[in-house]
Amino acid sequence: MKHRAALHSPGTIARGTAALLLATCASSHAFVIGVSEGVSYNVSDAQVTARFEPIAEVLSKALKQPVTIKILNSYNGARDALKQQQVDFAFVHPSHVALGAIKGGQYSAFAWTTGYTDYKVSFLCKEQQPISDWKSVAGKQLVMPDADSITAVITRAMLREQGLQGTAVKVTNTRFQEAVPFYVQNGFAAYGATAASGVIKTWKDGGGKVCAESRAVPIKQWLASRKLDAATVNAARDALLSLAQTDAGKRALAASTYVGFVTPSSDVESSLMSWLGI
């Protein structure tokens, strides 16, 4: 009897409870979202984190596990993190980085961002007519954002499509898209490549022209590591796609500045890998 009583003593029960809690905590896995919001816009890491924290909270409830955010503030940093599968999920602005991880087999896309599925590069110019003979562009000056930005990658694909490769066009890179019109307006470049809708609108409102436009490219993809099981990915996808249907989801979207997310197309991704040279 004494032996049996000892097994059920308060101290024994407390130790058993502590062991159970320790085992539960040890089995708990905190998912990590890697966020890359591009390099051609002047936005701080703190601003990006604040925008994504509410979405992380929604995903945490859906996955029943903690969800943390890791800012990937350089393209090479994002590439390394994805190649090594350092993050479970990733919100990746530059399509070429996202598509590279998909082609490499480390990740798959499970959502695209509404309103960013038809991202197009426009050529700002002073010409009155669209470019009809692309041979006339050879030897002229073209300004575009960071050489590793999705805008620059699309621009190079446009030029290749027209038979203009290598040094056929004189290229100048500027850090931010907002600076592109300055070069064209002041005669430092004949053409300015940008996909920023605000920049394009301001240019047109001021009498500027757009003489070429690229094919549509989806940007800002959500990726899931192929290490994750299907149930986890499906739960994350369902939570993202239904954000606009709940109050918490609406608050998360408002903080993120996005209006929602949609199902991706693997066929479009395959076509873009070829066109973009990935």
Number of C-alpha atoms within 10 A of each C-alpha: 5 6 7 8 9 12 11 11 10 11 11 12 13 12 11 12 12 12 12 12 12 12 11 10 10 9 9 12 11 14 18 17 24 24 24 25 21 21 20 19 13 10 12 10 15 9 10 18 17 13 18 20 17 20 23 20 18 19 24 18 13 16 19 12 14 15 21 18 19 16 18 23 18 14 20 12 13 24 16 14 17 27 17 10 18 16 21 20 27 29 24 24 23 23 24 23 22 27 24 17 23 23 15 12 12 17 25 22 23 23 23 24 22 18 15 17 17 13 20 21 27 23 24 28 25 15 13 10 11 13 16 10 8 11 13 9 19 16 13 13 19 25 27 29 27 19 17 18 22 25 26 20 21 27 26 19 21 20 18 15 11 13 13 18 14 11 9 15 16 15 17 17 18 15 16 16 25 17 17 25 25 14 19 21 17 9 13 15 22 20 28 28 27 27 22 17 13 11 17 24 11 12 18 13 10 9 8 19 19 21 17 17 18 17 14 14 18 22 24 25 28 27 28 29 21 16 10 12 10 11 10 13 20 14 13 21 22 16 22 25 19 14 20 18 10 11 10 15 22 19 15 24 21 16 16 19 11 15 14 21 25 18 16 18 13 13 8 11 19 14 10 21 16 10 16 19 12 13
